[in-house]
Amino acid sequence: MDFKAHVVHHLAALCLMFCSYSANYVRLGTLVMIVHDCADFWLEAAKIFNYAHWENACSVLFVIFSIVFFITRLILFPFWIIRATAYYPIYYSTTFVMAYFFFNGQLLILQCLHIYWSYLVFNILKKFIFIQNEAYLYGSASSFALVPVPSSCCKVTNTAFSGSG
């Protein structure tokens, strides 16, 4: 399922970027790229540290990725970009009706995928927090800092999020 979601995501993103530049909606394409690229850096850094078997650094970077992902994809994208493209053209633009529905349709497809991936990221974080709490409850306070984070938290990112933006 995740492969299909990635294919749909990349097709929608490429189509949106190509058409936004072709129709001279440069702001739209640029803002979508910026919002998507903000979180990608942290995910790729977490992957690098996972490959190096630095689980603690991988876990910290994955938590940072999750926070940035939730803010950019669940707050900024729908409440800033989609809101601007859905409501402002009605009052301030003479945009062709077909283009209006095409661009907003592509943005809504991306938003549906963001919600799906947010669910997956939340489940990974939930597992990560549960494992940390279990280590804290059954280990001493001094051993908590030295408990390595299971690599399954970062390994899931390699398969489920091989390139989210």
CORWO-V75865 format. One record per residue. N is the residue number from 1. RES is the residue in one letter. PHI is phi in degrees with one decimal (999 if undefined). PSI is psi in whole degrees, 0 to 359 (none if undefined). D_LAST is the distance of its C-alpha to the last C-alpha in Angstrom with 1 decimal. Layout:
N_RES_PHI_PSI_D_LAST / N_RES_PHI_PSI_D_LAST
This chain:
1_M_999_324_16.8 / 2_D_-69.3_326_13.4 / 3_F_-62.6_316_13.4 / 4_K_-63.7_321_14.3 / 5_A_-63.8_320_11.7 / 6_H_-66.0_320_9.0 / 7_V_-62.9_313_11.3 / 8_V_-62.0_317_11.7 / 9_H_-60.2_312_8.1 / 10_H_-70.7_324_7.8 / 11_L_-64.6_316_11.3 / 12_A_-64.6_318_11.1 / 13_A_-66.3_315_8.4 / 14_L_-64.7_317_10.7 / 15_C_-63.4_318_13.7 / 16_L_-64.6_316_13.0 / 17_M_-65.7_313_12.4 / 18_F_-61.0_312_15.4 / 19_C_-70.5_326_17.6 / 20_S_-67.0_321_17.0 / 21_Y_-72.4_322_18.1 / 22_S_-65.5_323_20.9 / 23_A_-90.5_7_22.2 / 24_N_64.6_33_22.1 / 25_Y_-99.7_60_19.8 / 26_V_-63.6_324_18.2 / 27_R_-60.6_317_17.7 / 28_L_-61.7_309_15.6 / 29_G_-62.5_319_13.2 / 30_T_-66.8_316_13.2 / 31_L_-64.7_321_12.8 / 32_V_-63.5_318_9.8 / 33_M_-65.7_319_8.1 / 34_I_-64.6_315_9.8 / 35_V_-62.6_322_9.0 / 36_H_-75.7_326_5.2 / 37_D_-77.5_341_6.3 / 38_C_-60.8_319_9.1 / 39_A_-86.7_334_8.1 / 40_D_-61.9_323_6.2 / 41_F_-56.8_315_9.7 / 42_W_-68.6_323_11.6 / 43_L_-66.7_316_10.1 / 44_E_-65.3_322_10.8 / 45_A_-64.5_320_14.1 / 46_A_-63.2_321_15.0 / 47_K_-63.5_318_14.6 / 48_I_-60.2_315_16.8 / 49_F_-70.6_332_19.4 / 50_N_-67.1_317_19.3 / 51_Y_-64.4_329_20.2 / 52_A_-82.7_358_22.9 / 53_H_63.9_36_24.2 / 54_W_-101.5_82_24.0 / 55_E_-64.3_322_23.4 / 56_N_-65.3_316_24.2 / 57_A_-65.0_320_21.8 / 58_C_-60.6_317_19.0 / 59_S_-66.4_317_20.0 / 60_V_-62.5_315_20.1 / 61_L_-66.7_326_16.7 / 62_F_-69.2_324_15.3 / 63_V_-65.6_317_17.3 / 64_I_-61.6_316_16.0 / 65_F_-57.2_315_12.3 / 66_S_-62.1_317_13.6 / 67_I_-64.0_312_15.4 / 68_V_-64.3_320_12.8 / 69_F_-60.9_311_10.4 / 70_F_-63.3_319_13.4 / 71_I_-68.1_313_14.5 / 72_T_-75.4_322_11.6 / 73_R_-93.7_336_10.5 / 74_L_-108.3_348_14.0 / 75_I_-116.7_299_16.2 / 76_L_-65.3_312_15.0 / 77_F_-61.1_307_12.9 / 78_P_-75.6_322_15.8 / 79_F_-89.7_352_18.7 / 80_W_-118.1_303_18.0 / 81_I_-77.5_307_16.0 / 82_I_-64.3_321_17.1 / 83_R_-60.6_317_20.5 / 84_A_-66.5_320_20.9 / 85_T_-79.3_338_20.1 / 86_A_-87.1_322_22.2 / 87_Y_-103.2_319_25.2 / 88_Y_-66.0_321_25.8 / 89_P_-62.0_335_26.2 / 90_I_-63.1_323_28.9 / 91_Y_-98.8_329_31.0 / 92_Y_-118.0_5_30.1 / 93_S_-136.9_157_29.0 / 94_T_-110.3_37_30.6 / 95_T_-60.9_138_27.3 / 96_F_-58.2_135_28.2 / 97_V_-58.2_320_27.9 / 98_M_-63.7_319_26.0 / 99_A_-64.7_322_23.2 / 100_Y_-58.6_311_23.1 / 101_F_-71.5_326_22.6 / 102_F_-64.4_308_20.2 / 103_F_-65.1_316_17.7 / 104_N_-68.1_329_18.2 / 105_G_-64.3_317_17.9 / 106_Q_-63.6_319_14.4 / 107_L_-64.8_322_13.4 / 108_L_-69.6_326_15.2 / 109_I_-62.3_315_13.6 / 110_L_-61.4_321_10.1 / 111_Q_-66.4_321_12.2 / 112_C_-61.6_319_13.9 / 113_L_-67.0_324_10.9 / 114_H_-62.4_319_10.1 / 115_I_-64.5_317_13.7 / 116_Y_-60.6_312_13.8 / 117_W_-68.8_329_11.2 / 118_S_-63.9_322_13.1 / 119_Y_-61.0_316_16.2 / 120_L_-65.7_316_15.2 / 121_V_-63.2_319_14.3 / 122_F_-62.0_320_17.5 / 123_N_-65.1_321_19.5 / 124_I_-64.4_316_18.4 / 125_L_-63.8_321_19.5 / 126_K_-61.6_317_22.6 / 127_K_-65.3_319_23.6 / 128_F_-62.4_314_23.0 / 129_I_-66.2_320_25.2 / 130_F_-62.5_318_27.8 / 131_I_-66.2_319_28.2 / 132_Q_-65.3_318_28.6 / 133_N_-65.2_322_31.2 / 134_E_-64.5_319_33.0 / 135_A_-65.3_324_33.3 / 136_Y_-71.3_319_34.6 / 137_L_-70.3_324_37.1 / 138_Y_-101.1_356_38.5 / 139_G_-118.9_172_38.4 / 140_S_-77.8_165_40.0 / 141_A_-64.5_326_38.3 / 142_S_-74.3_329_38.5 / 143_S_-78.9_346_37.0 / 144_F_-62.3_319_34.0 / 145_A_-69.8_337_32.6 / 146_L_-99.3_358_33.1 / 147_V_-70.8_120_31.7 / 148_P_-71.1_141_28.8 / 149_V_-74.3_132_25.8 / 150_P_-56.7_138_25.5 / 151_S_-68.9_350_23.0 / 152_S_-64.4_333_22.0 / 153_C_-64.5_319_19.8 / 154_C_-87.3_332_17.7 / 155_K_-66.4_328_18.3 / 156_V_-62.7_326_16.7 / 157_T_-66.8_331_13.4 / 158_N_-69.9_327_13.9 / 159_T_-93.7_316_14.4 / 160_A_-82.1_336_12.6 / 161_F_-132.7_57_9.2 / 162_S_-71.3_352_9.3 / 163_G_174.6_86_5.7 / 164_S_-80.4_354_3.8 / 165_G_-135.0_none_0.0
